[in-house]
Amino acid sequence: MKKTLAILGLATSSAMLMASGGATAQQAAQQSASTNPYLVQVPGVSVPGVALPNIPNLFGLVGSMASFKPSVAAKPYSMAPTLPREQKILMMQAMMAMMPQMGIRDAMSFMTTKYKAKDGLTFDDVKQSMELRANQLNFKKVGESPMWKDIQVVLGDMNAPRMEVYHYCEIAAGRAVLMASPESIVYMPCRIAIMEDANKQVWVLTLDWDLAWLDTVQGKMGVDAEVSKYAKDIREKMDNIMRAAANGDL
Protein backbone atom coordinates (compact mmCIF):
# COMPACT_ATOMS: atom_id res chain seq x y z
CA MET A 1 0.00 0.00 0.00
CA LYS A 2 2.84 2.40 0.86
CA LYS A 3 4.32 1.69 -2.54
CA THR A 4 0.97 2.34 -4.27
CA LEU A 5 0.50 5.62 -2.43
CA ALA A 6 4.06 6.62 -3.26
CA ILE A 7 3.45 5.95 -6.97
CA LEU A 8 0.23 7.96 -6.93
CA GLY A 9 1.95 10.74 -5.04
CA LEU A 10 4.75 10.79 -7.59
CA ALA A 11 2.25 10.90 -10.46
CA THR A 12 0.40 13.79 -8.82
CA SER A 13 3.60 15.70 -8.11
CA SER A 14 4.82 15.14 -11.68
CA ALA A 15 1.54 16.40 -13.13
CA MET A 16 1.69 19.53 -10.96
CA LEU A 17 5.33 20.15 -11.89
CA MET A 18 4.64 19.87 -15.62
CA ALA A 19 1.57 22.06 -15.27
CA SER A 20 3.73 24.80 -13.73
CA GLY A 21 5.64 25.03 -17.01
CA GLY A 22 9.01 23.79 -15.76
CA ALA A 23 11.40 24.02 -18.71
CA THR A 24 13.41 20.94 -17.77
CA ALA A 25 10.36 18.67 -17.51
CA GLN A 26 8.93 20.00 -20.77
CA GLN A 27 12.19 19.51 -22.67
CA ALA A 28 12.53 15.95 -21.38
CA ALA A 29 8.97 15.13 -22.31
CA GLN A 30 9.41 16.59 -25.80
CA GLN A 31 12.55 14.55 -26.31
CA SER A 32 10.80 11.35 -25.19
CA ALA A 33 7.79 12.14 -27.37
CA SER A 34 9.95 11.78 -30.46
CA THR A 35 10.47 8.09 -29.69
CA ASN A 36 7.29 7.15 -27.84
CA PRO A 37 4.01 7.94 -29.69
CA TYR A 38 2.02 7.93 -26.45
CA LEU A 39 4.23 10.50 -24.71
CA VAL A 40 3.17 13.21 -27.15
CA GLN A 41 0.00 13.34 -25.05
CA VAL A 42 1.79 13.88 -21.73
CA PRO A 43 0.85 17.21 -20.06
CA GLY A 44 3.69 19.66 -20.54
CA VAL A 45 4.17 18.91 -24.22
CA SER A 46 2.63 21.46 -26.56
CA VAL A 47 -0.14 19.42 -28.20
CA PRO A 48 -3.53 21.00 -28.95
CA GLY A 49 -6.49 19.72 -26.96
CA VAL A 50 -4.55 18.03 -24.13
CA ALA A 51 -6.19 18.34 -20.72
CA LEU A 52 -4.20 18.14 -17.50
CA PRO A 53 -5.04 15.37 -15.00
CA ASN A 54 -7.78 16.22 -12.56
CA ILE A 55 -5.58 16.86 -9.52
CA PRO A 56 -8.45 16.94 -6.98
CA ASN A 57 -9.61 13.55 -8.26
CA LEU A 58 -6.11 12.13 -7.81
CA PHE A 59 -6.03 13.36 -4.23
CA GLY A 60 -9.50 11.88 -3.73
CA LEU A 61 -8.23 8.54 -4.99
CA VAL A 62 -5.36 8.58 -2.52
CA GLY A 63 -7.82 9.26 0.26
CA SER A 64 -10.20 6.52 -0.85
CA MET A 65 -7.39 3.97 -0.97
CA ALA A 66 -5.83 4.91 2.35
CA SER A 67 -8.02 2.39 4.17
CA PHE A 68 -7.65 -0.32 1.54
CA LYS A 69 -5.68 -3.37 2.69
CA PRO A 70 -4.42 -6.12 0.36
CA SER A 71 -6.40 -9.28 0.99
CA VAL A 72 -4.73 -12.42 2.28
CA ALA A 73 -6.14 -15.83 1.35
CA ALA A 74 -7.12 -17.96 4.32
CA LYS A 75 -6.73 -21.06 2.16
CA PRO A 76 -6.26 -21.96 -1.54
CA TYR A 77 -9.03 -20.94 -3.96
CA SER A 78 -10.31 -18.21 -1.60
CA MET A 79 -12.08 -15.36 -3.40
CA ALA A 80 -10.87 -11.83 -2.63
CA PRO A 81 -13.31 -9.15 -1.42
CA THR A 82 -15.20 -7.39 -4.21
CA LEU A 83 -14.04 -3.83 -4.86
CA PRO A 84 -16.86 -1.26 -4.97
CA ARG A 85 -17.60 0.02 -8.47
CA GLU A 86 -16.90 3.59 -7.33
CA GLN A 87 -13.39 2.65 -6.21
CA LYS A 88 -12.70 0.92 -9.52
CA ILE A 89 -13.83 4.03 -11.40
CA LEU A 90 -11.53 6.26 -9.33
CA MET A 91 -8.57 3.97 -9.95
CA MET A 92 -9.21 3.89 -13.70
CA GLN A 93 -9.67 7.67 -13.82
CA ALA A 94 -6.28 8.13 -12.17
CA MET A 95 -4.62 5.85 -14.72
CA MET A 96 -6.40 7.46 -17.65
CA ALA A 97 -5.18 10.85 -16.48
CA MET A 98 -1.69 9.75 -17.47
CA MET A 99 -2.77 9.19 -21.09
CA PRO A 100 -5.69 11.55 -21.75
CA GLN A 101 -5.68 11.21 -25.55
CA MET A 102 -5.24 7.43 -25.85
CA GLY A 103 -8.09 5.95 -27.87
CA ILE A 104 -9.62 2.51 -27.46
CA ARG A 105 -7.54 1.23 -30.40
CA ASP A 106 -4.34 2.35 -28.66
CA ALA A 107 -5.44 0.87 -25.33
CA MET A 108 -6.23 -2.52 -26.88
CA SER A 109 -2.94 -2.53 -28.80
CA PHE A 110 -1.10 -1.63 -25.58
CA MET A 111 -2.45 -4.79 -23.91
CA THR A 112 -1.68 -7.02 -26.89
CA THR A 113 1.32 -8.96 -28.11
CA LYS A 114 1.08 -9.40 -31.89
CA TYR A 115 3.21 -10.52 -34.80
CA LYS A 116 2.59 -10.03 -38.49
CA ALA A 117 2.97 -13.22 -40.52
CA LYS A 118 5.66 -13.32 -43.18
CA ASP A 119 4.57 -12.27 -46.63
CA GLY A 120 3.42 -15.23 -48.71
CA LEU A 121 2.12 -17.27 -45.79
CA THR A 122 -1.55 -18.22 -45.92
CA PHE A 123 -3.86 -18.30 -42.93
CA ASP A 124 -3.68 -22.10 -42.90
CA ASP A 125 0.13 -22.05 -43.10
CA VAL A 126 0.23 -19.90 -39.96
CA LYS A 127 -2.32 -22.10 -38.18
CA GLN A 128 -0.46 -25.29 -39.00
CA SER A 129 2.86 -23.87 -37.79
CA MET A 130 1.19 -22.74 -34.56
CA GLU A 131 -0.28 -26.17 -33.86
CA LEU A 132 2.95 -28.03 -34.65
CA ARG A 133 5.01 -25.82 -32.37
CA ALA A 134 2.41 -26.11 -29.58
CA ASN A 135 2.62 -29.91 -29.85
CA GLN A 136 6.42 -29.76 -29.64
CA LEU A 137 6.15 -27.74 -26.43
CA ASN A 138 3.42 -30.00 -25.00
CA PHE A 139 1.03 -27.04 -24.86
CA LYS A 140 -2.41 -28.58 -25.01
CA LYS A 141 -5.03 -27.17 -27.36
CA VAL A 142 -8.46 -27.42 -25.73
CA GLY A 143 -10.70 -25.67 -28.25
CA GLU A 144 -11.13 -23.07 -30.96
CA SER A 145 -13.66 -20.44 -31.98
CA PRO A 146 -14.01 -19.71 -35.73
CA MET A 147 -15.60 -16.28 -35.24
CA TRP A 148 -15.63 -15.40 -38.93
CA LYS A 149 -17.98 -18.30 -39.70
CA ASP A 150 -20.49 -17.06 -37.13
CA ILE A 151 -20.24 -13.56 -38.58
CA GLN A 152 -21.07 -14.96 -42.00
CA VAL A 153 -23.87 -17.31 -40.94
CA VAL A 154 -25.54 -15.19 -38.25
CA LEU A 155 -24.99 -11.69 -39.62
CA GLY A 156 -24.75 -12.44 -43.31
CA ASP A 157 -21.51 -10.47 -43.56
CA MET A 158 -19.51 -12.28 -46.23
CA ASN A 159 -16.84 -9.58 -46.39
CA ALA A 160 -15.52 -9.95 -42.84
CA PRO A 161 -11.87 -11.07 -42.72
CA ARG A 162 -11.05 -14.54 -41.45
CA MET A 163 -10.44 -14.65 -37.70
CA GLU A 164 -10.14 -17.58 -35.32
CA VAL A 165 -9.34 -17.88 -31.61
CA TYR A 166 -7.53 -20.96 -30.24
CA HIS A 167 -7.64 -22.05 -26.61
CA TYR A 168 -4.62 -23.59 -24.87
CA CYS A 169 -4.09 -24.92 -21.37
CA GLU A 170 -1.14 -25.73 -19.12
CA ILE A 171 -3.10 -27.42 -16.34
CA ALA A 172 -0.42 -27.33 -13.63
CA ALA A 173 0.13 -23.61 -14.17
CA GLY A 174 -3.62 -23.00 -14.23
CA ARG A 175 -4.08 -24.74 -10.91
CA ALA A 176 -1.28 -22.79 -9.24
CA VAL A 177 -2.71 -19.46 -10.41
CA LEU A 178 -6.27 -20.37 -9.40
CA MET A 179 -5.15 -21.46 -5.94
CA ALA A 180 -3.60 -18.02 -5.44
CA SER A 181 -6.37 -16.03 -7.12
CA PRO A 182 -9.52 -17.88 -8.25
CA GLU A 183 -10.74 -14.72 -10.02
CA SER A 184 -8.01 -15.42 -12.58
CA ILE A 185 -10.34 -17.96 -14.14
CA VAL A 186 -11.82 -15.14 -16.25
CA TYR A 187 -8.50 -15.06 -18.16
CA MET A 188 -8.43 -18.81 -18.77
CA PRO A 189 -7.66 -20.73 -20.82
CA CYS A 190 -4.81 -19.03 -22.63
CA ARG A 191 -5.85 -17.76 -26.05
CA ILE A 192 -4.01 -17.16 -29.30
CA ALA A 193 -5.82 -15.50 -32.19
CA ILE A 194 -5.04 -15.55 -35.89
CA MET A 195 -6.78 -13.01 -38.06
CA GLU A 196 -6.61 -11.14 -41.33
CA ASP A 197 -6.61 -7.36 -41.21
CA ALA A 198 -8.25 -4.91 -43.59
CA ASN A 199 -5.46 -5.53 -46.12
CA LYS A 200 -5.72 -9.34 -45.85
CA GLN A 201 -2.43 -9.49 -43.98
CA VAL A 202 -2.32 -12.29 -41.39
CA TRP A 203 -1.56 -11.52 -37.74
CA VAL A 204 -0.99 -13.67 -34.63
CA LEU A 205 -2.15 -12.07 -31.36
CA THR A 206 -2.60 -12.71 -27.66
CA LEU A 207 -3.06 -10.87 -24.38
CA ASP A 208 0.31 -9.50 -23.21
CA TRP A 209 1.33 -11.77 -20.32
CA ASP A 210 4.59 -9.98 -19.58
CA LEU A 211 4.79 -9.56 -15.79
CA ALA A 212 8.30 -8.11 -15.73
CA TRP A 213 6.88 -4.89 -14.26
CA LEU A 214 6.19 -6.80 -11.04
CA ASP A 215 9.93 -6.77 -10.37
CA THR A 216 9.65 -3.05 -9.65
CA VAL A 217 6.77 -3.42 -7.18
CA GLN A 218 7.49 -3.99 -3.51
CA GLY A 219 6.46 -7.51 -2.55
CA LYS A 220 5.54 -8.26 -6.20
CA MET A 221 1.87 -7.83 -5.22
CA GLY A 222 1.99 -11.08 -3.29
CA VAL A 223 2.88 -13.25 -6.30
CA ASP A 224 4.94 -16.13 -4.94
CA ALA A 225 7.93 -17.72 -6.66
CA GLU A 226 6.00 -20.75 -7.94
CA VAL A 227 3.26 -18.72 -9.62
CA SER A 228 5.84 -16.29 -11.01
CA LYS A 229 7.79 -19.19 -12.52
CA TYR A 230 4.66 -20.64 -14.12
CA ALA A 231 3.65 -17.25 -15.52
CA LYS A 232 7.08 -16.73 -17.07
CA ASP A 233 7.07 -20.25 -18.53
CA ILE A 234 3.60 -19.79 -20.06
CA ARG A 235 4.54 -16.47 -21.63
CA GLU A 236 7.74 -17.88 -23.10
CA LYS A 237 5.89 -20.87 -24.57
CA MET A 238 3.14 -18.73 -26.06
CA ASP A 239 5.65 -16.30 -27.53
CA ASN A 240 7.61 -19.22 -29.00
CA ILE A 241 4.41 -20.62 -30.55
CA MET A 242 3.33 -17.26 -31.95
CA ARG A 243 6.71 -16.48 -33.50
CA ALA A 244 6.81 -19.93 -35.08
CA ALA A 245 3.34 -19.34 -36.50
CA ALA A 246 4.20 -15.90 -37.89
CA ASN A 247 7.43 -17.23 -39.42
CA GLY A 248 5.79 -20.30 -40.92
CA ASP A 249 8.13 -22.69 -39.12
CA LEU A 250 6.53 -25.90 -40.35
BELMO-V27270 format. One record per pair of residues at least 4 apart in sequence whose C-alpha atoms are under 7 Angstrom apart, sorted by the first residue. I is the first residue (numbers start at 0). GAP is how many residues later the second one is. Records with the same first field share a line. If there is no record, write none. Layout:
I=GAP + GAP
This chain:
0=4
1=4
2=4 + 215
3=4
4=4 + 57
5=4
6=4
7=4
8=4
9=4
10=4
11=4 + 43 + 46
12=4
13=4
14=4 + 38
15=4
16=5
17=4 + 7 + 8 + 25 + 26
18=24 + 25
20=23
21=4
22=4
23=4
24=4
25=4 + 18 + 19
26=4
27=4
28=4 + 16
29=4 + 15
31=4 + 7
32=4 + 6 + 7
39=5
40=6 + 9 + 58 + 59 + 60
41=56 + 57
42=7 + 9
49=50
50=49
52=44 + 45
53=4
54=4
55=4
56=4
57=4 + 36
58=4
59=4
60=4 + 29 + 30
61=4
70=9
72=5
73=4
75=103 + 104
76=101 + 102 + 103 + 104 + 105
77=104
78=102 + 103 + 104
82=4 + 5
83=4
84=4
85=4
86=4
87=4
88=4
89=4
90=4
91=4
92=4
95=4
101=4 + 5
102=4
103=4
104=4
105=4
106=4
107=4
110=96 + 97
111=93 + 94 + 95 + 96
112=92 + 93 + 94 + 95
113=89 + 90 + 91 + 92
114=88 + 89 + 90 + 131
115=86 + 87 + 88 + 130
116=4 + 85 + 86 + 129 + 130
117=128 + 129
120=4 + 5 + 127
121=4
122=4 + 79
123=4
124=4 + 123
125=4 + 119 + 120 + 122
126=4 + 118
127=4
128=4 + 115 + 116 + 119 + 120 + 121
129=4 + 111 + 112 + 114 + 115
130=4
131=4
132=4 + 108 + 111
133=4 + 5 + 107
134=4
138=29 + 30 + 31
139=28 + 29 + 30
140=26 + 27 + 28
141=25 + 26 + 27
142=23 + 24
143=21 + 22 + 23
144=19 + 20 + 21
145=17 + 18 + 19
146=4 + 16 + 17
147=4 + 12 + 13 + 14 + 15 + 16
148=4
149=4
150=4 + 5 + 6
151=4 + 5 + 6
160=35 + 36
161=33 + 34
162=31 + 32 + 33
163=29 + 30 + 31
164=26 + 27 + 28 + 29
165=25 + 26 + 27
166=22 + 23 + 24 + 25
167=21 + 22 + 23
168=20 + 21
169=4
170=4
171=4
172=4 + 57
173=4
174=4
175=4 + 51
176=4 + 50
177=4 + 6 + 7
190=15
191=13 + 14
192=11 + 12 + 13
193=8 + 9 + 10 + 11
194=7 + 8 + 9
195=4 + 5 + 6 + 7
196=4 + 5
203=38 + 42
208=26
209=25
213=6
214=5
216=4
222=4 + 5
223=4
224=4
225=4
226=4
227=4
228=4
229=4
230=4
231=4
232=4
233=4
234=4
235=4
236=4
237=4
238=4
239=4
240=4
241=4
242=4
243=4 + 5
244=4
